[in-house]
Amino acid sequence: MSKIKFLLLPLFCFLLSAAPTRAGEGMWLPQLLQALNEGDMQTMGMKLTAEQIYSVNQGSLKDAIVHFGGFCTAEVISDQGLILTNHHCGFSEIQSHTTLENNYLRDGFWATNKADEKMNPGLYAKFIVRIDDVTKSILTGTEPGMTKEERQSVIDRNKNKLTANFKKESYQEVEIRPFFKGNQYFQFITVSYPDVRLVGAPPSSIGKFGADTDNWEWPRHTGDFSLFRIYSDENGLPAEPSADNIPYKPKHSLPISLDGVEEGDFTMVFGFPGRTDEYLPAAAVEQIMVVTDPAKIAIRDKALKIVDGYMRSDEEIKIKYASKFASIANGWKKWIGEVQGLEKTNALQKKRDYEAEFTRRLQEAKKEYDPRYAGLLPEFDKLYAASAADAKAAAYQSEITGRNVELLRVAGLMRRLTSAYENNGEAGYNNFKARLNNYLTGFYKDYVPAVDQDVFAALIEMYATDLEGKYVAPEVRTAVTNAGGSYADYAKNLYANSKFTSQKAVAGLLAQDPKAAVEAMKNDPAYKLISAIQDHYNATTAPAYDAFQTRVEEMMRLYMQAQKKVYAEKTFYPDANSTMRVTYGQVAGYEPRDAVIYKNKTYLDGVIAKYVPGDYEFDLPKKLLDLHAAKDYGRYAEVVDGEEKVPVCFLGSNHTTGGNSGSPAIDANGNLIGLNFDRVWEGTMSDINYDRSICRNIMVDIRYVLFIIDKYAGAEALIEEMNLVHPKKGK
């Protein structure tokens, strides 16, 4: 064992076990690759060392990876701070600059020079400087018998002490995050750049080709990318957006391979995956499959159909609702695939078999383990069975009042504003109002009351009829009765009389003195409705459901600890929590069902084959059609059966999730080969149960990205910034 590995061992003993899990599975912390994964990655074909992937003392791959706005990943692809991410990651920024006169969503946007690049207030790019294990410091003083609150109080004190005493630069930030359900903690030193400008984006007919029909699907033909640039002060340090800032000079930028990929090629995806729950008990997985996912699917299915109808008939509404629709549809379709994937791979039975073996091992060597381990699984079964109805009511509450009905979401914010006044006086009111004003400006820019009214009518009917009677606020039933039993008439009356449907009316409310504004808000029918629904939920559902979740959280920490001890031969990777991770696999097709075989790559020919003139999902710009007809592919094609073709997307076995959108797909030599943007529908259950047989991530081939930038957009200056290489040809 090398000296470095020897020093790492005491620090990371909680993570270490015999060998990595099967190829493709796992979201690994980059600073631990040398101890855990380097050999396995090199066996799969990687030519790099762990030090070249993650280093504190010299430039490495991690220095080209950024957390894009806190919700996606991007990568640095030039020495002038140019970064690449997904079209859907930059969608809201593209939309914010879009008008009917300058429709960048429809036509695309390409800055002809740096002066034309567009600022995006609030958008940032965050780099990771280093990651350290601080478990011992954070858990000092915690004891097994502590309540959740007592334990958290000790942890918070330790966090504050550690953060306060840590020596860092003024522009650096310290984040301490829990792993393995709170059994381990890591400290992240970060630097965030708040001046990130839009450089280029293809039209949605390329960047969102296939839209919701193709979302989560293979074969895929979407050029899902956009370009931004990071700006810094003259010293390369973070600076607020300013015309005086200069393009950021990175520690490392990714070379770009023009050689493409083949079946079995090594792939690495580097990014910030959002959330996974790989170690749930069977009872939790069953509740997801049978209760919560079906509830959320049903609600969004109804809402999306209504919004889709409006978007197809009105171009202005299409622009206003494009980003919102995509966001809601993304989760809806993901949950459908998740349930189907769990069923197809028999995930629930596999969990039960795993738990049976867990129980057998406990019984055979019970003296070796904490006696609390034995009661965990029976209690999980009991708790989840008892919470099913509450879980469904919680899903309805969240989806209807917090996500899909915009009026109720605004009313909920107004309720929080009045609470700020009642609890903290005018100072509290004004503080929350200042934050709320920015949100409301963007909200009303893209709000159409008629659309929302129809969504409300459909969803409030689901709320009143699908849930058990005790979960429905009596005020809703009364209001519907007063409307003659018509949910449509109830909605019409509510939207006609609520001031919250109008930006002008809301501005008038907020212009009043706080006392008068609060009184007026409380008299608004939408305010009264959200209050009735939330108060009823808080009285009938929240206490028991919150207690259930608290108890499960406490048990999961112990269960995670138990799994690692009982399955000592297994290597465990931490669940995703929006921190930097590496996942590695191979280019690979798959067989989704009987007699169906999917190849690993798609081509521009397939884009043209899907073309439907005038269709908002499958229309194409004329120039792309002309380039294909002329076979004007430049250097971005490969030869297939003697014919030149432009590759569009490819598949890999990398374990990814939300947050990995925009992550670079990196080859064995550390070169950029693609851009991660999706997973196959059958494999969306990888957040709960990764199965290599059907779990595949979908990536845009970098040659398609370059083809669009160069041949379609004519943005040769951007290509000249990049370092294009031929690693397979030794160039």
Secondary structure, 3 states (H helix, E strand, C coil): CCHHHHHHHHHCCCCCCCECCCCCCCCECHHHHHHHCHHHHHHCCCCCCHHHHCCCCCCCHHHHEEEECCCEEEEECCCCCEEEECCCCCHHHHHHCCCCCCCHHHHCEECCCHHHCEECCCCCEEEEEEEEECHHHHHCCCCCCCCHHHHHHHHHHHHHHHHHHCCCCCCEEEEEEEEHHHCEEEEEEEEEECEEEEEEECCHHHHCCCHHHHCCCCCCCCCCCEEEEEEECCCCCCCCCCCCCEECCCCCCCCEECCCCCCCCEEEEEECCCCCCCCCCHHHHHHHHHHHHHHHHHHHHHHHHHHHHHHHHCHHHHHHHHHHHHHHHHHHHHHHHHHHHHHHCCHHHHHHHHHHHHHHHHHHCHHHCCHHHHHHHHHHHHHHHHHHHHHHHHHHHHHHHHHHCHHHHHHHHHHHHHHHHHHHHHHHHHHHHHHHHHHHHHHHHCCCHHHHHHHHHHHHHHHHHHCCHHHCCHHHHHHHHHCCCCHHHHHHHHHHHCHHHCHHHHHHHHHCCHHHHHHHHHCCHHHHHHHHHHHHHHHHCHHHHHHHHHHHHHHHHHHHHHHHHHCCCECCCCCCCCCCEEEEEEECCEEEECCEEECCEEEHHHHHHHCCCCCCCCCCCHHHHHHHHCCCCCCCCEEECCEEECEEEEEECCCCCCCCCCCEEECCCCCEEEEEEEECHHHHHHHCCCCCCCCCEEEEEHHHHHHHHHHHCCCHHHHHHCCEECHHHCC
